[in-house]
């Protein structure tokens, strides 16, 4: 038994499913999860000494690769000053200033500890601001594990086949409307059927939780117009896309400014941080400025803000990073697409910036129903074939891959060689 297998056996006796986040369990692809020991740059090293090129990057935060000196140095400098104060600090102000400078929609911002906290809080603020109860979300979009969001959810909930989680009250479900992603007519119909009742439309502007799915041309702008027309708060969940698709996130890349934005992942540099922000008149509803209550003992943690500031400052000062990420990711996506075609598979590859997905279906993937057409057993075989070749992918068809600046041309070629061999292995007839 490997050390990983031994640890997983122990973990299953102690932790539900042996993991602290469901998609880590490898349920969707079979087998036991790999326990990691360390990481540097593009490489992960597991507890048995095996090395892998990482295309998850902690589900997005490690945009500069693992353990970048600029972030580690900032954390080392903050470490001697203590780990938490429960009182305001300079870095909270500096991080807020930087977020407001970089993200088009953000005029005021509140720091929290996770993406889930950010989305839960932002929806509460939107409800408080509008005096309305209902929210509208899109099938396959995942906004964390708040009750309101576990209706037609994506990501791990989708993988496990439980998109409507037990424990979510029926009343909460009744206040959550769901429509297909990229379907503006369905949004219009939902608004018409619930006149004056929808507080917010929450959306991943580029979806990463049913695999990578891009917004159709005009879709985000159409949502902006509908929200303005009907007094609905447009909420972009940019926990994944923020600072990844552009310095100002998807809203900068697509030129559509929401009313509220949630952030996470990259803004912590690998430590737990979230944030929500937006128009000043909406954010002024938050206590103690207003009556919408939200609090957090560890919000604005000094180590997390030190790491986040260091990473965001680097990205802000080096915009060329985004051109590099785009070029690297395009080589990966185009190469994957070409290999699949040469093998007669004609699979769909979606890419936006440094996020991409290989869908095991030849049909276009523009929403959840399209994504569900993928050949999941074949994906599982492909995942394990890639893992054996030292390529660490998300253990689910319904997760996007994330590229870091540590992926060199040489590693692109390593990935593409492994991709060809693994697709052949996953489809013996194609060879």
C-alpha angles and dihedrals in degrees: 000000000000121000089251092053091048092050091048091051089052092044093053089061092051110029128045105267089352094276139085094223121035103231090058089069095079089228091139094053103028129240131068126303122256115245112220128219106181145341138207127180109320095345134093122195119202128211090265093055097255117142129216136183104241122230095164098059093193088310092302114323098098095075090146092046125256123322098359111192093232091060098038091050091053092050092047090052092051096043100081092054092069133268102260139005108180084221134091120282136193094247092060089060093045092048091049090051091051094047091050091048095049105037114066097212099045118099095149129015140193122206120223135166106257146012090254091055089049095052095043090050096044092052090050090052092049090051092047092048096048100033088228129123109204127086130193121216135170127252110258096017112123120207101173129280101299113135094248093056101050092084112103088344126177136214117037093000089055094045092053092049093239106108091153103054123211109244094047107116118237089236091060091049090051090057093051115081118194129198133169117277114254092022108119093171090059090052091051090049092050091050091048091050092050104039114191092353105096115094099182145000108218120196144163096235087210110023119230099167104071089040117285111319122172126214114257115247108282095009098111092041088050091054090049090054094048093048092050091047095050101035093248121149109240108217121192114200099211096165087121102026099040111112089353104081093036136340087271095038129234091326089063094042094051098032095234118128117206126202094239133020132195121208138186142130103052093039089066097049088225098322122102110276136140134173141186126199146147143127113017094231090056096042090049086071088072118100132287089025090042141005102269103104124220129146142163132191094211098034110133091019109192096233094045093048090047091053093043095047092050093051096043093046089053092051091045092051095042108048088161086078089078095055089050092049092048093050094047093047093047090054089051094046096042091045092050091049092049094048092051091050092049089053090051094248100113090195121179119255117190121192137175116173111308095348123085144157137201108215116201092226130085092219123092114265113219102141144011097280090054092049092051090062090072120118099248098184090053090049090053091053090048092049093054092043089054091046090054088053092053099260115129111207131172106279092233137065087224098064129085121232120237125213124209132202087251091073104103129193088260091055091048088057091047090053093048093049090050091045093056094047092044095049089052090049092049091050108034092182091060092066 
